[in-house]
Amino acid sequence: MPIVAQSTETTDWVSRYADEVIEESERRAPGKPVVVASGLSPSGPIHLGNLREVMTPHLVADEIRRRGHEVRHLISWDDYDRYRKVPNGVVGVDDYWGEHIGRPLTAVPAPKGSLYASWAEHFKAAMVEALGELGVEFDGISQTEQYTSGTYREQILHAMKHRGDIDAILDQYRTKKAPAKKQSQKPLDEAELEAAEGSGAAADDDGTGSAGYFPYKPYCGDCGKDLTTVTAYDDDTTELAYTCTACDFSETVRLSEFNRGKLVWKVDWPMRWAYEGVVFEPSGVDHSSPGSSFQVGGQIVGSIFGGKQPIGPMYAFVGISGMAKMSSSKGGVPTPGDALKIMEPQILRWLYARRRPNQSFKIAFDQEIQRLYDEWDKLEGKVADGSALPADVAAHSRAVGTAAGELPKTPRPMPYRTLASVADITAGAEDQTLRILSELDPADPLSSLDEVRPRLDRAEAWINTQVPADQRTVVRKEADTELIKSLDDQGRASLRLLLDGLDSHWSLDGLTHLVYGVPKVQAGFSADATPKELPAEIKVAQRTFFALLYHLLVGRDTGPRLPTLLLAVGQERVRKLLGE
């Protein structure tokens, strides 16, 4: 059942862009579907920074759908781009893959062990699966299919006919200083630097050679690589001659019948804007410099192809908490699929929805994920009782579902940190996990682990994949008799108070009250006394007591929250480890 559209009073960034896009679309193409776009290159793992390229237009498109408009969200798979370099961290990569540099990504074999036919399909598939789980509705366009089927033939011939005009636009930037390298979500296209520098190497990507400028680059008919230089072109016959510097192959073809090549990037992108009628497309901060593809494309799209540049923001960097800064050139780059192993789709959607595109943010793979889930659960409570701010309500609504309906969710969402602690202690044993979780609330015991899935599965995956072995919780097998014997009267009395209260407090809330209350009672206060009623020394006494319990139970100063840990260990074993 479709989700009800947001109130017109909502002023979050998504609503504001939706207003602008609807108005602009009606100006450009009244009565036609609104077109928003993203572009992704399956040259390697498509990471969480690239996901912003998709989520920004997705959220805007979804808001427009909620308002009853027809929308197309295009994702152009740049799978006809050249294989630029062998990425690190890809299973099975060796010297063999270097032989394919310069070929289309769809002509490069998939990494060893893959179920897919090509490099592009292998990395595309993982992203498609993640987008499905995130509820992202899109129309995928393979640029390999577009170019090799002749779909862009008219646009290619037009660009070649107006190559002088294109060259004049690019020439405005060739004498400028090369743009400084900026923090980027994806590698800066080589052509962008070359257009700014005016280097001789521009023949590789910018289309400039000794015979003049050509905005089209053929893939070699012999070796299949794009290390080619166009040496002649006739506008009337469309005969194009080229040579390949990789294998010395040369041939003359009729471009009006030839489908083995593509427009250079700075011409290709604006051509697609015009061809598809794109109204909204964001771009990364790496496209904001003079001479960048977005800046140059804005001139080419109108003067050459008779179209208009899309509106859309520059989006900021997405970082990782607990992992190295994302870079496509390094191995181990976290992908949307990696994030969805440790967090539910709603949480990942929320991270992109609650921050404006020009605001950077981090995605937590470390202990911060527990705090993030606490924040989410608190927001859910505020939304339920009507106390959340309008912008927060809007971000929550965009996180939990789309115009098509709500995403699947955990029926009984227990705290993530509690589930992670239990998964840590039980090492995934389902019978023990069910026992512990059932004891959290004896008045409403859990009847099946399905009630806490998929959140439980995500928490267990986080424990198993992101928490170092030396930080995992290992419960003692035997009591630390030496430590127990060394305790003074106060230490022994604190353990006695805890042990005496276990039976009557055996629940999550009860044990929380008990462990915090023991130091209060020892100091002569009521176990129910609030922090305002207590001296500062009580906090010191509580920390000392907690450290003692951790040492006796797990042999460390810290560990999972004590109430959860006590439930997980079980009352009988707790009594044994505390020396009873």
C-alpha angles and dihedrals in degrees: 000000000000118000115247113256118257122262117268086240090070108109103182119137093257093058092048093053091045089056091051095045094049091049093046093046091052089051094050103034112007114202095012128110116277110251122211123171147201131185126211131180115212091205090126139331108343102227138205092268090059088051089071087063086063104032096053095059091034093059092047092046091049092052089051090051090050087059091056101258125132112245136184116203106195121200110193110205104211090210094138090064118111121269096250104184143340108268120224122244098032113134113247097015114149139141090295092074093059088070089069098056108127097028124109113272089242090057094055117091116247119256113281114282094023121138091217131090099231144024091251095050092048095057094034092057094059091052094047090053092050093047089052091054090048092053094243111160113203147150109237119214120193109210088203089061093044095052100037093048092054094244091140096041095115092047092049093051090046092052092049091050090052096039091123091058091048091048090053091055093048091045090065088071103035094084094047123100113269111262115258114252110263133195100278138186092215136017114286108250110254090230091063093060093042094051089054095044100040090218125170088242087071087094087079097060112355095056098237118136140148091283092055136263122328122175092205128081121195123208109234116264091219111037096018094231130129094229087117136127123207107228101180142004132185116205094202100049095023088226109161125191123197141167129210118227091197098061105005090244117150135179144160119234137176105247092205087067101029122100105171104099144043144224115269112263099257090056097034095059098052089042089059092047089058096040095050097034092234112193101176130030127147122214135200126259088255088073095057098082124097110272094022119139093255093050094045092041090058089064097040097048094062105032096042108025102026093236136116131250113250120250116236144123132268106246124219133230123291113212136190127238109217097013136073121277111283117261127162090217093062130073123244095040108167115241132197087261090056091051093047090057090065103028136039119253091249092061094049091047089049093055091058095039100051097053125066112243092251091055118090120219141172132241113219122233093156133060089303089080088074092055090045091055091047088054091049093049090049090052091050089055092050092048090050094051095040097245098113121109116254095249090050091049089052093049090048092050091050090049099051097048152337136244087280094059144280122318118243110275142188108274094214109024106200117187111289092224090055093050091047092051092050092047089049094052098041096041088224098306101156097204092054092043091053091047093052096043091048090057094053091083112015090184090062107021122192112254099190138012087233087077091067097039139142089020091058091052091050092050091048091050090051092052093048099044108027107032113082116238092245089058096051118109117251115181116219116256094209135027118266094241094176092057092045092051091050094057120112123229093273092051093050091046091053091054090048092053091050095047092047091054100046098092096051095040101043099138134079094262093039095052091045089056091046101049093045091043100054096075090045093053092046089054092052099260132118116267086235095057113128123230090255090060094050134078119243090252090073091069090054090050091049092052090049091050093047092050090052092052092048091051092049094046106034106005095245139097093244141019142141118338106295098235090054092043092052092050091047094050092048129233097267094052092043090057091050094049092047090056103255 
